[in-house]
Every structure is written in C-alpha cells, then in structure tokens.
Amino acid sequence: MNLPSYAASDPGGWQHLLDVARAADIAGVDRVLASDHVVFGEHLDAYADPKLGGTAGGRQPTGPDGLWLEPMTVLSVVCGLTTRVRLMTCILQAALRRPVVLAKTAATLDVLSQGRLDLGVGVGWQREEYDAAGLDFGQRGQSLDHTLTVCQTLWRNSPATFESGGVSFESIHCMPQPLQDGGVPIWVSGTVNTRVLDRISRFGSGWIPWGEHVANPVAGIGEIRESMANAGRDPSELRVLGSLSVQRQSNGEADLTRTMDVVPRLLEAGVTDFRIAVPLPTEFDAITDNLLALVSAFTDASGRVDQ
C-alpha cells in the first residue's frame, strides 16, 4: 500500500505517514510504497496525455504547489521504524538522479534494511522535472536505461568498469553492495510497448502496470513473459503488481470480502502482488486494527500462508 507521503496542502506534520508504516509492519502488509516528484511546473494536463507517459483520463493528485516528500529519504526513515515490511519506490524517476549516487543510496538503504528494498522506476510524464534537472525530456527512456545499467554494474561487480552515455569509469569499487543477490530488485512501470518490454527483459524483476493496463494487467503478462524468454530469462520469475478496487457496503464502509473476490482469478493469471488504497483512521491502534483486518481478508482470499 502507498504511504501518505504527499499532500495537496500542508498536513501540519507527517506523523500519520510514520504511523501507517509502523502499523503496516505490525499487521503483515508485505510492502509499503513511496511516490516521487522532484518539482512541478504549472501545466499538469500532461498527466492525462498517454503520448507523454501520462494516463488517459487521469488527474494529478495535487496542484503544482502540493507537498511531495522525497521517496528514498522517506523509506530511510521508515526503515528505522520497521523490521519486516518491504520498502518500495513507486514510482522513482530514477533518471533524475546521478546514476552512481543512486546506486550508492539504494545499496546503503538495502544494507541497513537487511535486504528489504525494491526500486519501482519509470520515465515520468512531466517535462519540467527534466528541464529543472538539466536533462532532455525527449531522451528520458534512454536516460533511465543508462541509469539502471550503471546501478546494476556497480551492484554486481567490484571492481566495476563501465563506459557509455557520457559516464566512464574503470576498476572502481562502490561498497557495500546490496544484500540481495543481483542487487536491488527493479520493478519497471509502463504500458506494454517495445521500449518497456525491452526494459523489463534487461533489468526488471517486476512490472508495475500503467495507463490502460492498470485496470487489466492480465492482457500484458503474456507479452512480457515472451519477451523475457526471448532474452534468455525465466519468465516464471516475473512479478506483477495488480490493483484492488475497494468495494463498498450500503453504509459506505469497505466490504473486504467482495474486494478480495478478484484475487484468485488474478493470481491464476499471473498477478503476484496487490496494491490497495483504503481510507485509514488517524489513531495508531485503529490504523493497525484496520490493516490487520485487511491482511486477514487477503490471506483468506489468496490462500497464502501468512508469515
């Protein structure tokens, strides 16, 4: 589930974010997610333009003066408050960070969290963020691929050598490396197109559906698995993040049983992980009780042995 790491106006403090993270850890939620925006321009209509990486009919959840906390910083704080829940960026605009610095930051957080970090990455939809970072918006896909290549090179090799895209190093060491084999798992966000298929096949442990694929991720799973197989990777290792729509009772309260009805079908189709957004109370004990009920309903629907 997403952490409340952004707000349309000043929330007066961020204790609720920390309470949600702690409650998720206690209740057995598998993964908490932190969103990413570095800056905003004044033109937010691009969010609804699929040609720019947006999603048709979508609406940016805050205005340009919304408050967005930096996700790697957020997850570092959450790391120190939790012991088991996994920590994930969703979706980090990785190309806005210098590759070698991102590699070091992610490896550090993975080590301190005892191997609990996942990087969900995407190209973004907003030109102003790339302009502010001095980067070419039109080359954002190539910039992301370059960033991921540098990160995985440093995570997997010591000494490491690399030369491409204006970055060149030879026989350098970036230690400590992540605790997880092969480095921090990378989840690639996007609609199913040639570029995204290639990115997942080269770098990805998982897929975060975007655009029309959010409502129907099943349609893209076969194509991604085929692409992975053609690249010499085991398609059965693909993880897929699906979304659950909260169903309501007549009184407006969440009906968890009906909400979870789709879980067995989606599991059978290849969805492995499920994201859900539910309104939560403000008190820590009440947040924990709500999430315990949510995890119990999911465990029953999925047949998972709860850890």
Helices and strands as residue ranges (DSSP letters): E 6-7, H 15-27, E 31-34, G 45-48, G 50-52, E 67-68, H 71-81, E 86-92, G 94-96, H 99-112, E 117-121, H 127-132, G 137-139, H 140-156, E 160-164, E 167-172, E 186-190, H 194-203, E 206-209, G 211-213, H 218-230, G 235-237, E 239-244, H 256-259, G 260-262, H 263-269, E 273-276, H 284-302
